[in-house]
Amino acid sequence: MNRNITSSGDVRRVTANLPRKLLKEAMKNTGVGMTETLVQGLLMVRRSRAFEKAMRLKGKINLKIDLDESRERTGC
């Protein structure tokens, strides 16, 4: 994460008991500190919920889109 997430001022300090091994592994995978790693995890939870909601709409929305036209392709 390139931006400093705590600079916005809209933060909440928390105390949590986290599995040491899981946290260490997550920090190794993200390559950033503890706070940034936890924020990335929270963002992933939010994205997965949005994805689940979108998947529930699958087949319920009838879109008639000409992909070639929308991509401005001409007689390829």
Buried (B, 14 or more C-beta within 10 A) or exposed (E): EEEEBEEEEEEEEEEEEEEEEEBEEBBEEBEBEEEBBBBBEEEEEEEEEEEEEEEEEEEEEEEEEEEEEEEEEEEE
